[in-house]
Every structure is written in C-alpha cells, then in structure tokens.
Amino acid sequence: MSGQALLLSLRLASTVAALLLVIALPLAYWLAFTAWRGKFLLESLVALPLVLPPTVLGFYALIALGPRGALGRLWQAMFGHTLAFTFTGLVLASMLYSLPFAVQPLVTSFESLDRRLLDASSVLGAGRARSFFRIILPLAWPGVVTAVVLSFAHTLGEFGVVLMVGGNLAGITRTVSIDIYDRVQALDYTGAKETALFLLVISFAVLSVVYGVNRRVWSPWSNRQAH
Amino acid sequence: MLSVHIEKKFQVAGTPKFQLQIEEEFAPGFTVVFGPSGAGKSTLLDCIAGLVRPDGGKITFGEETFFEAEKEICLPAQKRGIGYVFQSLALFPHLTVAGNVSYGLSGLPAADRVGRMERILGAFHIERLRGRKPGELSGGEKQRVALARSVITEPRVLLLDEPLTGLDGGLRRAILEDLRNWNAGQRIPILYVTHNREEVDAIGDRIVVMVDGRVGERGTPREVLEAPRAVELAQAAGFENLLTGRVLEHRAADGVMRIGLDGKECELEIPLGNAQMGETIQVAIRAGDILLGTRLPYGLSARNVLPGTVESIETRGTMVRVQVNAGVRFTVHVTPGAARSLELAAGSVVWLVVKTHSCHVVTRR
C-alpha cells in the first residue's frame, strides 16, 4: 500500500469536504427557501455530476483549468503556472464532482424543517443570520454531517476526474484509486489488494456514520426530542 | 389601536381560492376571532405578524405603519414587536424551556434578561420546567411555555392562534387567568383565535366572526353567538338544528312569520325577518332550546308544538341527544334525568315545543 497516495487522498478529500461545506450551506439554503420558479434549473445543474460520466466532467474541467480556459488563464497570470495537473486543480475539479453530495443532503434537511419554527424565530426578533445559526443549523445537524461525510467519501473514491485533470504524478495527484489502477496495470495484485480493502473499510465506516446519524443513533438530543 | 385594512388571496389545500378582505380595528384587550376552519383566521394573523404579505391595503399600529401597499412599506416580522403563539406552538425542539423563553431577549443585557425571565417563568408557573426540552413537556406545559416565550419580549400586539386547544376546562381557565393578569399591566391588543365556545365565554370581551375571508359579524359574544345570522356561524356556534323552509305567511302585527319546513306538513312560527313570501330561508335552533313532552302540552306560551317520533337516543356524558322525526328531523338535548322520567325510547311518540324566539333566521353567505 502506498502511504503517499493514501495521505494525498485524505488531504484531498478533507480539503474538498471542508470547502464544499462552505459553498454548499448558502447554496442549499437558497435552494430550500427561495420561491423562485426557475430553481429547478439550478437544481438540475447541481445534480449534473451525478449522471455525467466522470471523464466528461474531467474533460471540461481540464479545458477550463488549462492554459486556454478562463480560470486557467487567470490562474496562470496570477501564479505563473496552470491549474491542470496540480493539487489545487484537483481540489477544484473534485469540488465540482462532489457538489451534489454536499448540497442535496443539506437541501433535504432544510426543507424538512418545520417552517413555523423559522416564523417563530423571526417573530421573536431574530434576523436571518440568527435564525440560521440558532435554529436551522442545529436542527439540520444530521444533514450537515451527511453532507460532509458523503462529499469526503465520494472524493476519496473518485477516479475518472482525477485521471483527466490531475494525471498521475506521485505525491501531487496520484490518489489511492489511481494507485490501485497503477498496481493492477503493473500486475502488483498484492499492493492493489491492500489499498482496495482499505478503501472498502473506510467507505463502509463512513456510510455507517451517515445512516446512523440519520436514524438519530448519535444525535445529541435523539431520545429527548419529540418525534 | 391596531388597524388592519387588507386584502389577500389565499388558498387552503384542497379548497377553492379565497379573498381575505378585512377592515377592522383592534383595541387593547381581548378580541376573539371566531369562525369555521378555512375562514382565513390564521392568514389574517400571519399578515399582521409580517409572515405573509397582503396583496393590498394597510396595517398600522398607532402612529407606526407595519404595512402599506401603496408606499411599498412592509416592516419585516422581526421588527414589528409582535408576540405570536402558533397553533402548533412551534417550540424550538433543541432548546430548553429557558432557551425557548429567552430566545427573544437577545438584544438585552444579561442582567435584565435573567430578571425578566424569572418574572415571566413565575407568571406562567413554569419555573421548575426551565431545564427541560419541549419533548419532555405535557401539552399544557408546552402551551404555557409558548405563551411565556411570546410575551417576554413585551410585544405591542399579541396574536394567539388556538393556543389552548386540547386542554381540559380547568387547566384552560387557569392559563387564561394567567394571561389576563399579565395583560392587566400591559393593555395591548390580543387577538385570540378559537373555535371553542367555552373559551369564547371565558374571554368574552369582544368577538369578530370570520366567514370566507371576511368579518361577518362583530360585537359581544352574547350578541353575536346567541343569534347567528349566517349558516356557517350557526354551525360553528353550535346550533344543531339547521332547517330549510319556505315563508308561508307574514304576520307583521305580531312580529312573526310562518314557514313550512321542506315542503312537509311541518310548520313553524318564527320571528319576522326581511324574507319575502314564498322565499326559501334557513332557520337555526339550538338542540338545548327545544322542549320534549310525551303528552300534548297545552296552556303554553310557546307557539310551536310539533308531534313526532323518537328515532334514536344517545347518551353523551351528562347530556342525552335525542333525534326526533317530526316530518323533518330535529336534534334535541335533554338531561339524563329527564330522559329517564319521560321513559324515552326509540319509537316513543313525543311533542316538540319550540319558542318563536328560539328560532333564528340565518342566511347562506
């Protein structure tokens, strides 16, 4: 098993999960509470990575991040190198790829909140920010955990996008899934076996957390809350 | 004085669209907002609170404008200084009683906050609940907490949407008493939505009746509910007998008219109304206002004596509900003792006695 690839994957997954949470919270809030009729368009856009082959996503990401893409050009002008085949580029592409896994659990949990609680909060003088941090966020807690865990796990296991955008540079863009692929190509089944098993265990653990939280097994007020 | 002049299209799931149209002033003290469900009572409260934006009109409180369509003024809910207890109560499930009650005090210095909270917890008798979460409270306790949470901010208007539903009479009276005592020092307008006759009688200052998005009637509960003028109100106010009949004769000199019920052989003398000869009208009679006799009574002042047969008898607590077929079906309430001494049973032949002024002409909309 390659420790370097593993560390890289964990670093990538946690960076992506953290950044996605920051982006997904306001996006999900808006999607859950807007009365705009065209919001289904944005919902479709957010869900797109679910159905698009990772290679297609990766291809567009590569173009955008490369020296001819707008973002890539801007980046090159600022930092002197393009985003393609770098860790930062990988983070950006992975965020795109895992976006629905962060946004959808949040939207679902925001939408399932009793709107009267938010009305009560406003009537009691709370502005939007206070309502969000005192009422919405604590009550949508399982959704937040689900969003973080799923985007982490999903990024950990991605392959196609990484290959397209990041290539296979040891210590920079060679993640565990790429590493497994490499080893299988090189007929190193023993190494591949260890890494694959490790990913399997992590994925299972992560999903158990998600399902457990949503059953309120680990909820801080599960046994005290009125259904 | 809270002044509400608004219109708002609204829709309750599964019913046709309504137009809420209200022109009403609410003085300090209790105003009961009464009416059948779907009449727009909650929508009215939501408009006043700033949770729903009316389509047009104006809402002012004293000098201050909460809403004015023409000037595009719409003060957000958090700036209106209104207390609101929702039908669902909407207690924050993750906060303790203390957290819920003090939620609206975030702007105050900590010392004031503590002092005010102690006063309010005391006034509503919930001091010992302060550390509990809403999930650990009984129905009555939740209702007390919701009331305490809504009044602790010293609101300028208090909106109560069936806040005491499901409580037994004694508990309800006790909570109402706490609320009354609290408002003795505040003197703010309190809008109190309820379907419950007992609550209406217990609060009793002033009542407005909403039917289909409009205020149909207003006055004291006695004036309004003892002589309902609309079918929906008669049903809501507990008039069990709603009969349809045709005007047969006007006797203006006696102040009465005679109607034939549903084309049957059954006639009633009722107070003179502004109905034309031959017009079909609705008459509401309380089941408790009808007398039952097992022999033909005579020497009575009551003008309506109708023969009939008992169809069914049903005991409901301390009341016996008797269905009598007298050409049309009447519902009569008697006491269990009366039912025993008259030896009432299905098939018994009885006479119904109805005073002229127990009959109230009501109209459809």
Interface residues (C-beta under 8 A of the other chain):
Chain A: D114 R116 L117 D119 A120 S121 S122 V123 L124 G125 A126 G127 R130 R134 I135 P138 L139 W221 R224 Q225 A226
Chain B: D46 A49 G50 L51 P76 A77 Q78 K79 R80 G81 I82 G83 Y84 F86 S88 A90 L91 F92 P93 H94 Y103 G104 S106 G107 K133 P134 G135 E136 R149 S150 T153
